[in-house]
Amino acid sequence: MLKKGEHIEGTPAELQAQLDQEPEANSFFEALSKSYKQSYSDLVVSARHGETRKVRACKAMIMLRD
């Protein structure tokens, strides 16, 4: 879990696995600014449990598709 003001470097594995399966969403994600990519990554990593991270990665993919 991230502390307030803390960010991760790179894309979390749960989100990257989803992005690898959908090239169009991956292209959109890669075109985002660093701060937007970081927001999506922080959303996933801030979860305490692995299962919650997977759910959040799926929700992030829905947002990226739309």
Secondary structure, 3 states (H helix, E strand, C coil): CCCCCCCCCCCCHHHHHHHHHCHHHHHHHHHCCHHHHHHHHHHHHCCCCHHHHHHHHHHHHHHHHC
